[in-house]
Amino acid sequence: MVGATDRGLAYGDGLFETVRFVGDGAPLWGRHMARLTAGCARLGLPAPDPARLLSEAREVAAGLPSAVVRITLTRGEGPRGYAPPAVVQPTRIVAAFAPSAPSVPAAREGIRVRTCALRLAAQPRLAGLKHLNRLEQVLARAEWDDPSIGEGLLLDAGGHVVSATMANLFAVIDGVLVTPRLDLCGVAGVARAEILATRAVDERPLTVAELATASEIFLTSGVRGIVPVRAWDEQCFAPGPVARELQRHWHALGFPPEEA
Amino acid sequence: MVGATDRGLAYGDGLFETVRFVGDGAPLWGRHMARLTAGCARLGLPAPDPARLLSEAREVAAGLPSAVVRITLTRGEGPRGYAPPAVVQPTRIVAAFAPSAPSVPAAREGIRVRTCALRLAAQPRLAGLKHLNRLEQVLARAEWDDPSIGEGLLLDAGGHVVSATMANLFAVIDGVLVTPRLDLCGVAGVARAEILATRAVDERPLTVAELATASEIFLTSGVRGIVPVRAWDEQCFAPGPVARELQRHWHALGFPPEEA
């Protein structure tokens, strides 16, 4: 339970991380902590102690062979009004969930995605952060309930492709691995950061028309791994060699193959 | 207390109203309920029963001669992920606060305002709503802590004036009462709605350059009433006749003059 006057609830004034644990280890823990720490700096929040968070995450995940641990950090309770309290006592919530059903077919065969009608707003001050203001994603995800559609692609107001609702997007275009730049909107995912750190990637604005020329498209998520796109609206794709190579990298990090 | 997996906390998936009560009455109650109901429709939330809310608000405000009642409505608890739960059981929080210190000098003499550096993002799907995604306002309000500055003006990315962080803005330009259109960003306040319903107002985009030519500027808020701007950055204004007339209207609605 959280206090009803917590600023996380009142204003979405905080950040979160969704960390995939395998046993008592989280292969991308360092990247999660790097993003959380950077987000705290941008929002003016005191950063939590990563060692303490890891111990708390292990505690809640104990007994689950595989878990998704959500860490939520808010600016804590405060008087009414937007002004940050003089003394901030952040609220920290660490909760473990069993992962959704195994996604073997998704990793092997790819998923179908649709283009969402909602356009992401450009807000450079919040771009990249995994903050608690997620109404855009809620509205976008509410656009479909066909269970055969695995994700929705989000464009910005200028018609550039940004990401999926819960994952980042990569495409191979003219033989080059491309991912949208996230300086105006979108969440800079930890799986995306892992790929940027280990592969040559062209990080740039990406139009819908360019994406249609891709030889392969895949989504990346710290929770769901590397997921090929086999259909985007009416256009079909085959899972390609770059996605397969990154899936092998993913397993080498410590994520079990049957769930990537 | 609220459940730690409430979607209001997880995603800011909800709405709020901040209602000024005078005794057991709220002069703008109908406008608050109209906005809340319209917001529920836009977010796909079941709308609450206004009669029940009023009874709950009166209950928490009982004993306070004057109160600010915050009503928060969220999509309730749900499984992890943006998809709305199949069955929504909204969370409803109704809490009373004593109003801030009396604002007689603010109403009489006006307040100083500054221009915030943060620019509001354009998101037509959320524009006008008093939703729980308020990180922009939090960041904007954190830009100053000089207590002599009463509010901050927010511009959009195109350089148009939208509102203050907690109030709407009106200006008299060439003898015409003008307020920014809120189809791309901003919160459509209940005091603003009251003025639009009772006065001829030109609702349109408003540039900074135009605002500088105003003969008077004032802010409006259901909680704080009609507040003249006496200085905007380096430019000074005198509280003008339109603000004075609207203050009289405000008192006629039932808000006590000493607090308008």
Boltz contact constraints between the chains, C-beta under 6 A:
constraints:
  - contact:
      token1: [A, 1]
      token2: [B, 1]
      max_distance: 6.0
  - contact:
      token1: [A, 2]
      token2: [B, 2]
      max_distance: 6.0
  - contact:
      token1: [A, 2]
      token2: [B, 4]
      max_distance: 6.0
  - contact:
      token1: [A, 2]
      token2: [B, 9]
      max_distance: 6.0
  - contact:
      token1: [A, 4]
      token2: [B, 2]
      max_distance: 6.0
  - contact:
      token1: [A, 4]
      token2: [B, 93]
      max_distance: 6.0
  - contact:
      token1: [A, 8]
      token2: [B, 9]
      max_distance: 6.0
  - contact:
      token1: [A, 9]
      token2: [B, 2]
      max_distance: 6.0
  - contact:
      token1: [A, 9]
      token2: [B, 8]
      max_distance: 6.0
  - contact:
      token1: [A, 9]
      token2: [B, 9]
      max_distance: 6.0
  - contact:
      token1: [A, 11]
      token2: [B, 134]
      max_distance: 6.0
  - contact:
      token1: [A, 11]
      token2: [B, 138]
      max_distance: 6.0
  - contact:
      token1: [A, 12]
      token2: [B, 12]
      max_distance: 6.0
  - contact:
      token1: [A, 12]
      token2: [B, 132]
      max_distance: 6.0
  - contact:
      token1: [A, 12]
      token2: [B, 133]
      max_distance: 6.0
  - contact:
      token1: [A, 12]
      token2: [B, 135]
      max_distance: 6.0
  - contact:
      token1: [A, 13]
      token2: [B, 138]
      max_distance: 6.0
  - contact:
      token1: [A, 44]
      token2: [B, 142]
      max_distance: 6.0
  - contact:
      token1: [A, 80]
      token2: [B, 97]
      max_distance: 6.0
  - contact:
      token1: [A, 82]
      token2: [B, 137]
      max_distance: 6.0
  - contact:
      token1: [A, 82]
      token2: [B, 138]
      max_distance: 6.0
  - contact:
      token1: [A, 82]
      token2: [B, 141]
      max_distance: 6.0
  - contact:
      token1: [A, 82]
      token2: [B, 165]
      max_distance: 6.0
  - contact:
      token1: [A, 83]
      token2: [B, 141]
      max_distance: 6.0
  - contact:
      token1: [A, 84]
      token2: [B, 142]
      max_distance: 6.0
  - contact:
      token1: [A, 93]
      token2: [B, 4]
      max_distance: 6.0
  - contact:
      token1: [A, 97]
      token2: [B, 80]
      max_distance: 6.0
  - contact:
      token1: [A, 118]
      token2: [B, 125]
      max_distance: 6.0
  - contact:
      token1: [A, 121]
      token2: [B, 121]
      max_distance: 6.0
  - contact:
      token1: [A, 121]
      token2: [B, 122]
      max_distance: 6.0
  - contact:
      token1: [A, 121]
      token2: [B, 123]
      max_distance: 6.0
  - contact:
      token1: [A, 122]
      token2: [B, 121]
      max_distance: 6.0
  - contact:
      token1: [A, 123]
      token2: [B, 121]
      max_distance: 6.0
  - contact:
      token1: [A, 125]
      token2: [B, 118]
      max_distance: 6.0
  - contact:
      token1: [A, 125]
      token2: [B, 139]
      max_distance: 6.0
  - contact:
      token1: [A, 131]
      token2: [B, 135]
      max_distance: 6.0
  - contact:
      token1: [A, 132]
      token2: [B, 12]
      max_distance: 6.0
  - contact:
      token1: [A, 133]
      token2: [B, 12]
      max_distance: 6.0
  - contact:
      token1: [A, 133]
      token2: [B, 133]
      max_distance: 6.0
  - contact:
      token1: [A, 133]
      token2: [B, 135]
      max_distance: 6.0
  - contact:
      token1: [A, 134]
      token2: [B, 11]
      max_distance: 6.0
  - contact:
      token1: [A, 135]
      token2: [B, 12]
      max_distance: 6.0
  - contact:
      token1: [A, 135]
      token2: [B, 131]
      max_distance: 6.0
  - contact:
      token1: [A, 135]
      token2: [B, 133]
      max_distance: 6.0
  - contact:
      token1: [A, 137]
      token2: [B, 82]
      max_distance: 6.0
  - contact:
      token1: [A, 138]
      token2: [B, 11]
      max_distance: 6.0
  - contact:
      token1: [A, 138]
      token2: [B, 13]
      max_distance: 6.0
  - contact:
      token1: [A, 138]
      token2: [B, 82]
      max_distance: 6.0
  - contact:
      token1: [A, 139]
      token2: [B, 125]
      max_distance: 6.0
  - contact:
      token1: [A, 141]
      token2: [B, 82]
      max_distance: 6.0
  - contact:
      token1: [A, 141]
      token2: [B, 83]
      max_distance: 6.0
  - contact:
      token1: [A, 142]
      token2: [B, 44]
      max_distance: 6.0
  - contact:
      token1: [A, 142]
      token2: [B, 84]
      max_distance: 6.0
  - contact:
      token1: [A, 165]
      token2: [B, 82]
      max_distance: 6.0
